[in-house]
Amino acid sequence: MKRKTVVFVVAVAALLLVAPATLSAMPRNVLANMIAAQDSGLVVGAGLSDARHIPTARSIATMEARADIARELQVVVSTWQELETAAVQVIGQTGRCEWTEVLFGAITETVARATFPGSRVIYEYREANGLYWVVMTISRDVAESAVSSAAVNAETAAAASPDVQQPSHIERGRMAADDALERMRAAFDLHFGW
């Protein structure tokens, strides 16, 4: 079994432990489509609706799938923050730690509200009991772009935050540093096993 498949299966298992009972009964064909998309290097989300009206069910399940992708990317952002904080500690820049914390808080909020242009539904399935499933994907490029755009937008919020004590550290602590982008990509690699 490929490492990325193992990582994905572990992530799905973790999701099932905290998800509602209906999500834990994910049909095999839905899970198979998610694994196939993950193996193709795509970021995947699944959504579920119990609405009886098919267009409404499709719409709700699609929104849920998009939210699932946002949760995946929030984990990536959390990993990126850990890598960034470790790099700051190695450099020894006091004052940059609170900048990093505020900045990543703002990035996480922005990612949670993202609409992910370029996302597409790859599979829809209606169970006999009426549950409607949607599997949605975005490419890694789109995912990285969404996260890095969130970082750029978050810099303004972080700069205005009262938690950042010394404005002089803002310029030294900017996420626009060349190695910050590499740490973001490393966070994607660590999370998805790419």
C-alpha positions, -999 to +999 in steps of 0.1 A: +000+000+000+014+034-009+023+058+019-001+085+007-029+059+007-020+049+043-020+086+053-054+091+037-069+060+053-057+071+087-071+106+081-105+091+071-104+068+101-097+098+124-126+117+108-150+087+113-141+086+150-154+122+155-180+124+128-217+118+132-230+082+130-243+087+094-208+096+082-193+065+098-216+045+074-198+059+043-206+036+014-176+017+000-180+032-035-178+068-020-147+058+000-132+041-031-136+073-051-120+094-024-090+071-022-086+071-060-087+109-061-062+111-033-039+087-051-041+110-081-026+138-059-059+157-054-072+172-021-105+155-014-136+162+006-169+143+011-202+158+020-235+142+030-271+154+031-304+137+041-326+162+023-353+145+002-353+170-026-324+160-049-312+195-059-313+206-022-295+175-012-268+180-039-263+216-028-260+208+009-237+178+003-215+200-020-212+226+007-203+200+032-176+185+009-162+220+004-161+224+042-144+190+045-116+203+021-113+234+042-108+212+073-081+193+055-063+225+046-066+238+082-046+208+093-020+217+066-019+253+079-014+240+115+015+219+103+030+249+084+027+269+116+046+243+135+074+244+109+074+282+108+075+284+146+104+260+147+123+280+121+117+312+141+131+296+172+162+285+153+167+320+141+160+333+176+139+363+166+120+374+197+088+392+189+083+371+157+066+343+176+035+364+185+035+376+149+035+340+137+007+330+160-016+359+150-008+355+114-016+317+113-048+324+133-059+347+105-048+322+078-069+295+094-100+318+095-095+327+059-091+291+047-123+281+067-143+307+046-126+298+012-147+288-017-119+270-036-123+281-072-114+252-095-130+226-071-151+200-089-175+173-079-162+140-091-188+116-077-223+117-065-243+089-050-278+086-035-283+057-011-316+037-010-323+053+024-321+088+008-287+099+020-269+119-007-231+118-010-208+141-029-171+137-034-153+169-044-117+176-053-092+204-058-057+202-072-027+206-051-019+238-070-053+253-062-049+242-026-015+258-023-027+289-040-057+292-016-034+288+014-008+312+002-035+338-008-049+334+027-014+341+041-011+373+020-045+385+032-038+375+067-007+397+069-028+428+070-049+414+099-018+403+118-001+437+113-032+455+128-035+431+158-028+444+193-012+410+201+018+420+179+037+441+204+066+455+183+057+467+148+094+465+139+091+428+139+064+429+112+089+435+084+113+409+097+086+384+103+068+386+070+056+353+055+068+365+021+103+350+029+114+325+002+118+297+027+082+302+041+067+290+009+089+259+010+077+252+045+041+255+033+049+229+006+066+207+032+035+209+053+014+196+023+039+168+018+038+158+055+000+158+057-009+141+024+023+120+020+030+134-015 
